[in-house]
Amino acid sequence: MRNFPTQFIFNQSLTSLPFGLWLLPLLSWSLVWKGIALWKAGRNKQLYWFISLLILNTAGLLPILYLALFQNNLTSSKPTKKPVALNRKTVSTKKGKSQSK
């Protein structure tokens, strides 16, 4: 009975084929959705969503929920800024004449 915890851990087939068949697609699924959601939360400056998406592992459910319901598309709703014309400054030359730049 002394070796129960180690026997229980090491006798489970964590590296067996059936475990790997569902684990790798689940990790890939979660990684893709988490990456997209983290990128969107970062671009939209939503710090609390970014931290929660980074810490919590929900097999892609929280990132999908965020992308579907809570994402604010702030990048497209920003007003576009028009370029500002720069004022021309006059620069004096050595001969005492001023030139506009």
C-alpha positions as CSV (number, residue, x, y, z in Angstrom):
1,M,0.0,0.0,0.0
2,R,3.0,2.3,0.4
3,N,3.5,2.6,-3.3
4,F,-0.1,3.3,-4.1
5,P,0.3,6.9,-5.4
6,T,3.3,6.1,-7.6
7,Q,1.6,2.9,-8.8
8,F,-1.5,4.7,-9.6
9,I,0.3,7.5,-11.5
10,F,2.8,5.3,-13.4
11,N,0.4,2.4,-14.2
12,Q,-2.1,4.7,-15.9
13,S,-1.6,4.5,-19.6
14,L,-0.8,8.2,-20.2
15,T,1.4,7.5,-23.1
16,S,-0.7,4.8,-24.7
17,L,-2.3,5.2,-28.1
18,P,-5.9,5.8,-27.0
19,F,-4.9,8.6,-24.6
20,G,-2.8,10.3,-27.3
21,L,-5.5,10.0,-29.9
22,W,-7.8,12.3,-28.1
23,L,-5.2,14.4,-26.3
24,L,-3.3,15.8,-29.4
25,P,-6.4,17.0,-31.3
26,L,-7.8,18.5,-28.1
27,L,-4.5,20.4,-27.5
28,S,-4.4,21.6,-31.1
29,W,-8.0,22.7,-31.0
30,S,-7.4,24.6,-27.7
31,L,-4.1,26.1,-28.9
32,V,-5.6,27.5,-32.1
33,W,-8.7,29.1,-30.4
34,K,-6.6,30.4,-27.5
35,G,-4.1,32.0,-29.8
36,I,-6.8,33.8,-31.9
37,A,-8.7,34.9,-28.7
38,L,-5.5,36.2,-27.0
39,W,-4.5,38.1,-30.2
40,K,-7.9,39.7,-30.4
41,A,-8.0,40.6,-26.7
42,G,-4.5,42.1,-26.9
43,R,-5.4,44.1,-30.0
44,N,-8.6,45.4,-28.3
45,K,-6.7,46.2,-25.1
46,Q,-9.0,44.0,-23.0
47,L,-6.6,43.2,-20.2
48,Y,-9.0,41.2,-18.0
49,W,-10.0,39.0,-20.9
50,F,-6.4,38.5,-21.9
51,I,-5.3,37.4,-18.4
52,S,-8.3,35.1,-18.0
53,L,-7.8,33.5,-21.4
54,L,-4.1,33.1,-20.7
55,I,-4.6,31.4,-17.3
56,L,-7.7,29.3,-17.7
57,N,-7.6,26.1,-19.9
58,T,-11.1,25.3,-21.0
59,A,-10.4,23.2,-24.1
60,G,-11.3,26.1,-26.4
61,L,-14.7,26.9,-24.8
62,L,-13.8,30.2,-23.2
63,P,-11.9,31.5,-26.2
64,I,-14.8,30.6,-28.5
65,L,-17.2,32.3,-26.0
66,Y,-15.1,35.4,-26.0
67,L,-14.8,35.6,-29.8
68,A,-18.5,35.0,-30.3
69,L,-20.0,37.2,-27.6
70,F,-17.6,39.5,-25.8
71,Q,-15.1,40.7,-28.4
72,N,-15.3,44.4,-29.2
73,N,-13.9,45.0,-32.6
74,L,-12.2,48.2,-31.5
75,T,-9.7,48.3,-34.3
76,S,-12.4,48.9,-37.0
77,S,-14.5,51.3,-35.0
78,K,-11.8,53.8,-34.4
79,P,-12.2,57.0,-36.4
80,T,-9.5,57.4,-39.0
81,K,-7.2,60.3,-38.5
82,K,-6.4,62.6,-41.3
83,P,-2.8,63.5,-41.9
84,V,-1.9,66.9,-40.5
85,A,-0.1,69.4,-42.7
86,L,3.2,70.5,-41.2
87,N,3.9,74.2,-41.0
88,R,6.8,75.4,-43.0
89,K,9.5,77.0,-40.9
90,T,11.8,79.6,-42.2
91,V,15.5,78.9,-41.7
92,S,18.0,81.7,-41.9
93,T,21.1,81.1,-44.0
94,K,24.6,82.4,-43.4
95,K,24.2,85.3,-45.8
96,G,21.2,86.7,-43.8
97,K,18.6,85.6,-46.3
98,S,15.7,83.5,-45.1
99,Q,14.6,80.4,-46.9
100,S,11.5,78.3,-46.4
101,K,12.0,74.7,-45.9
